[in-house]
Amino acid sequence: ALMIAAALAALLLPLLRQGRRDGRPRGIFVLALAVTLLLPLGAAAMYLYVGTPVALDGIPRQDDKPANIDQALAELRQHLAVQPDDVQGWVLLAQTEAAMGRMDEAHNAYDKALGADPSNANAMVGWAETDSARRADHLIEGRARQLLEQALRSDPQNQRGLWLLGIAQFQHAQYAQAAASWRQLQPLLQPGSKVAQAVAEQIAAADARAGAPATNSSATTPASASSNVMPASTHGPALTVTIALSPALRSKLAAGDRLYVYARAENGPPMPLAVTRLDARALPATVTLTDAMAMTPQVNLSSASKVFVGARISHSGQPIAQPGDLEGDAGVVAVDRTTPIPITIDKVH
């Protein structure tokens, strides 16, 4: 209102003076004065009616509060309770829950989406991803692996599906298949992007593992072999570990036993940052743990400064420790260590 009054004054005063010199009627001066007074008052009244006067005091209006994500999720759940066949609603709920780190809730929402539409590729991929996130070992296997493969049959260009299938194959030492899956992903990515570079690095790592016979989970080493040397990665940390079995436990070694050598974060989840599997008959053995041996490419030795290094002979052949397995460890070591790390397997789990 003050700005309008000032503008009118600057405009009308010279005109009024000129009008008096020219002998104009008094009514013109009264009209000009009325306009000068009424226009600012009218502008102020209109602002009070349609504007936001309280904003002048810096006080936010009640309906200008930021949206509450929990309230929005509650409303979405209410909607889904009424319309449980809304597949996109379930997928949206699952994606939001996953972004907030609530993997159990996200997994359940993806399960609901699959119940409404078993052929939905995004729901299948999301179910597999959250299933892996909920597991202590973060493996992608069983139904999760099946859903990924099914999703890619219906949507071969599903980028997340290709990435996760490659991880699943990498985790199970299917390195050639992992590289092939990631090569299908490459043309779908922006050339030169960080994601494309990361995928290219993982393809190189998988190719390197595929060319090393000792890294193949189905390969066995003759009982007469005295060592098994794993090739080191050309980039990142490389921890050389020498493993021996205590003579007191040698009688507990059985045909089909598997030797797992692993490194995991000093403080963090139990998922190994690097792991390799050998025939236990290869003991004593020497292996080199590198980033190429990560269970998931993005969580590797390079992501930690110190790691716990251990070895376990599994009677069941599974990576998760079972009663009766034979174990040993070297404790916590720095990932930039260059000298060999000795481990004697001398304990029974």
C-alpha positions in Angstrom: 0.0 0.0 0.0 2.8 2.4 0.8 4.6 1.6 -2.4 1.4 2.3 -4.4 0.8 5.6 -2.5 4.4 6.7 -3.3 4.1 5.8 -6.9 0.8 7.7 -7.2 2.3 10.7 -5.5 5.2 10.8 -7.9 2.8 10.6 -10.8 -0.1 12.8 -9.7 1.6 15.8 -8.0 3.3 17.1 -11.2 0.0 16.6 -13.1 -2.0 18.5 -10.4 0.5 21.4 -10.4 0.2 21.6 -14.2 -3.6 21.4 -14.0 -3.7 24.4 -11.6 -1.5 26.5 -13.8 -3.8 25.6 -16.7 -6.9 26.6 -14.7 -8.5 23.1 -14.6 -11.8 22.6 -12.5 -11.5 21.9 -8.8 -13.4 18.5 -9.3 -10.4 17.1 -11.1 -8.2 17.7 -8.1 -10.8 16.1 -5.7 -10.9 13.0 -8.0 -7.1 12.7 -8.1 -7.0 13.0 -4.3 -9.6 10.3 -3.9 -7.7 8.0 -6.3 -4.5 8.6 -4.3 -6.2 7.6 -1.0 -8.5 4.8 -2.1 -6.3 2.8 -4.4 -3.7 1.9 -1.8 -6.4 1.2 0.7 -8.2 -1.0 -1.8 -4.9 -2.9 -2.6 -4.4 -3.5 1.1 -7.9 -4.7 1.6 -7.6 -7.1 -1.3 -4.3 -8.5 0.0 -6.0 -9.1 3.4 -8.7 -11.0 1.6 -6.8 -13.2 -0.9 -3.2 -12.9 0.3 -1.2 -14.3 3.2 -0.8 -11.5 5.7 0.6 -13.8 8.4 3.6 -14.4 6.1 4.7 -10.8 6.8 5.5 -11.9 10.4 7.6 -14.9 9.2 5.0 -17.3 10.7 4.2 -20.3 8.4 0.6 -21.1 7.7 -0.7 -24.4 9.1 -1.3 -25.8 5.7 2.2 -24.9 4.5 3.9 -27.5 6.8 6.2 -30.0 5.0 4.6 -33.3 4.3 5.1 -35.9 6.9 6.4 -39.1 5.3 5.0 -41.4 8.0 1.6 -39.7 7.5 1.8 -40.2 3.8 2.7 -43.9 4.3 -0.2 -44.3 6.6 -2.6 -42.8 4.0 -1.1 -45.1 1.4 -1.6 -48.2 3.6 -5.2 -47.1 4.2 -5.7 -46.9 0.4 -4.1 -50.3 0.0 -6.3 -51.8 2.7 -9.3 -50.7 0.6 -7.8 -51.5 -2.8 -5.4 -54.5 -2.1 -5.1 -55.1 -5.9 -3.3 -51.8 -6.5 0.1 -53.3 -7.6 1.7 -49.9 -8.2 0.6 -48.8 -4.8 2.3 -51.8 -3.2 5.5 -51.2 -5.2 5.5 -47.6 -4.2 5.1 -48.5 -0.6 7.9 -51.1 -0.8 10.3 -48.7 -2.5 9.6 -46.0 0.1 10.1 -48.5 3.0 13.3 -49.8 1.4 14.6 -46.2 1.0 14.0 -45.7 4.7 16.0 -48.9 5.6 12.9 -50.8 6.7 13.7 -54.0 4.7 11.2 -56.3 6.4 8.3 -53.9 5.7 9.6 -53.4 2.1 9.9 -57.2 1.6 6.3 -57.7 2.8 5.0 -55.0 0.5 6.7 -56.5 -2.5 5.2 -59.8 -1.5 1.8 -58.2 -1.5 2.5 -56.7 -5.0 3.4 -60.2 -6.3 0.2 -61.5 -4.8 -1.7 -59.0 -6.8 0.3 -59.4 -10.0 2.8 -62.4 -10.0 4.2 -61.2 -13.4 5.2 -57.7 -12.3 9.0 -57.5 -13.1 9.7 -54.6 -10.7 8.1 -56.4 -7.8 10.1 -59.6 -8.5 13.4 -57.6 -8.6 12.5 -55.7 -5.5 11.5 -58.9 -3.6 14.9 -60.4 -4.5 16.8 -57.3 -3.5 15.1 -56.9 -0.1 15.3 -60.6 0.6 19.1 -60.4 0.1 19.2 -57.3 2.3 17.4 -59.1 5.2 19.8 -62.0 5.2 23.0 -62.0 7.3 25.0 -63.4 4.5 23.3 -61.2 1.8 23.2 -64.1 -0.6 20.8 -64.1 -3.5 19.6 -67.6 -3.9 16.5 -69.8 -3.9 13.3 -68.0 -4.7 15.1 -64.6 -5.0 17.3 -66.0 -7.8 14.3 -67.6 -9.5 12.4 -64.3 -9.4 15.3 -62.4 -10.9 15.5 -64.9 -13.8 11.7 -64.8 -14.3 11.7 -60.9 -14.3 14.4 -60.8 -16.9 12.6 -63.2 -19.1 9.6 -60.8 -19.2 11.7 -57.6 -19.1 15.2 -58.3 -20.5 16.3 -54.7 -20.1 15.5 -54.4 -16.4 18.7 -52.8 -15.3 18.4 -53.5 -11.6 17.5 -57.1 -12.4 20.6 -57.6 -14.6 22.8 -56.1 -11.9 21.4 -58.3 -9.2 21.5 -61.4 -11.2 25.2 -60.8 -11.9 25.8 -60.4 -8.2 23.9 -63.7 -7.5 26.0 -65.4 -10.1 29.2 -63.8 -8.8 28.3 -64.9 -5.2 28.0 -68.5 -6.3 31.3 -68.5 -8.3 29.5 -68.4 -11.7 31.9 -65.8 -12.9 31.5 -66.2 -16.6 27.7 -66.0 -16.2 28.1 -62.9 -14.0 30.2 -61.2 -16.6 27.7 -62.1 -19.3 24.8 -60.6 -17.3 26.7 -57.4 -16.7 27.6 -57.2 -20.4 23.9 -57.2 -21.2 23.5 -54.2 -18.7 26.3 -52.1 -20.3 24.5 -50.9 -23.4 21.6 -49.7 -21.2 23.9 -47.3 -19.2 25.0 -43.9 -20.0 28.5 -44.2 -21.6 31.2 -42.8 -19.4 29.0 -42.5 -16.3 30.2 -43.7 -12.9 27.7 -46.6 -13.0 29.0 -47.7 -16.4 32.6 -47.5 -15.1 31.7 -49.6 -12.0 30.0 -52.2 -14.2 33.0 -52.4 -16.5 35.3 -52.9 -13.5 33.1 -55.8 -12.2 33.1 -57.4 -15.6 36.9 -57.3 -15.6 36.9 -58.8 -12.1 34.5 -61.6 -13.1 36.5 -62.3 -16.2 39.7 -62.6 -14.1 38.0 -65.0 -11.7 36.5 -67.1 -14.5 40.0 -67.6 -15.9 41.4 -68.8 -12.5 40.6 -72.5 -12.0 41.1 -72.3 -8.3 38.2 -69.9 -7.9 35.7 -72.3 -9.5 33.5 -73.7 -6.7 33.2 -77.0 -8.6 37.0 -77.4 -9.0 38.8 -79.7 -6.6 42.5 -79.9 -5.7 44.3 -83.2 -5.5 45.0 -84.4 -2.0 48.7 -84.4 -2.7 48.9 -80.7 -3.4 50.8 -78.7 -0.8 49.5 -75.3 -1.6 47.0 -73.4 -3.7 48.0 -69.9 -4.8 45.2 -67.5 -5.7 46.0 -64.8 -8.2 46.0 -61.3 -6.8 43.9 -58.4 -8.2 45.9 -55.8 -10.1 44.0 -53.0 -8.2 43.1 -52.5 -4.5 44.2 -54.4 -1.4 45.7 -57.9 -1.6 45.9 -59.9 1.6 48.0 -63.1 1.4 46.8 -65.7 3.9 48.6 -68.9 4.7 46.4 -71.6 6.2 47.4 -74.8 8.1 45.4 -77.4 9.9 46.4 -78.3 13.5 47.6 -81.9 13.7 45.2 -82.4 16.6 42.2 -81.8 14.3 43.5 -83.7 11.2 41.4 -86.7 12.1 38.2 -84.6 11.9 38.8 -83.8 8.2 36.3 -85.7 6.0 35.9 -86.1 2.2 33.8 -83.3 0.7 34.9 -80.7 3.4 35.2 -77.2 2.1 37.7 -74.6 3.2 36.5 -71.0 3.4 39.0 -68.2 3.8 37.4 -64.8 4.4 37.9 -61.2 5.6 35.1 -59.2 7.1 34.8 -55.7 8.5 36.2 -55.1 11.9 33.0 -53.5 13.0 30.1 -54.2 10.8 27.8 -56.8 9.2 29.0 -60.4 9.1 28.9 -60.5 5.3 32.5 -61.1 4.1 34.3 -58.3 2.2 36.3 -61.0 0.5 35.9 -64.8 0.5 37.2 -67.8 -1.4 36.3 -71.5 -1.2 38.7 -74.4 -1.7 38.7 -78.2 -1.3 39.9 -78.7 2.3 42.2 -81.5 1.1 44.4 -78.7 -0.3 45.7 -77.8 3.1 48.2 -76.3 3.8 47.2 -73.6 1.4 48.0 -70.0 0.4 45.4 -67.7 -0.9 45.3 -64.0 -1.7 42.1 -62.1 -0.8 41.2 -59.2 -3.1 38.3 -56.9 -4.1 37.5 -59.4 -6.9 36.4 -61.8 -4.2 33.7 -59.6 -2.7 30.2 -61.2 -2.3 28.7 -58.0 -3.6 31.0 -55.8 -5.8 30.2 -52.6 -4.0 31.2 -53.9 -0.5 34.8 -55.1 -0.7 38.2 -54.8 1.0 38.7 -51.3 -0.3 35.7 -50.2 1.7 37.4 -50.9 5.1 40.7 -49.9 6.7 40.9 -53.0 9.0 39.4 -56.5 8.6 39.0 -59.7 10.6 40.6 -62.5 8.7 39.5 -66.1 9.4 39.3 -69.6 7.9 36.8 -72.3 8.4 36.5 -75.9 7.3 32.8 -76.6 6.6 31.6 -80.2 6.8 28.2 -79.2 5.2 29.9 -77.3 2.4 27.8 -74.2 3.3 29.5 -70.8 4.1 27.5 -70.3 7.3 29.2 -71.8 10.3 27.6 -75.0 11.7 28.4 -76.9 14.9 31.4 -79.2 14.4 33.1 -77.0 11.8 36.8 -76.4 12.2 38.0 -72.8 12.6 41.0 -70.5 13.0 41.6 -66.8 12.6 44.4 -64.2 12.5 42.3 -61.5 14.3 42.1 -58.0 13.0 44.7 -56.8 10.4 45.1 -53.7 8.2 43.9 -54.1 4.6 47.2 -52.5 3.3 49.3 -55.3 5.0 51.8 -56.8 2.6 53.3 -59.6 4.7 51.6 -63.0 4.8 48.9 -63.6 7.4 49.3 -67.0 9.1 46.2 -68.9 10.3 46.1 -72.2 12.1 42.8 -74.0 12.2 42.8 -75.3 15.7 39.2 -74.8 17.1 35.9 -76.7 16.8 32.8 -74.5 16.3 
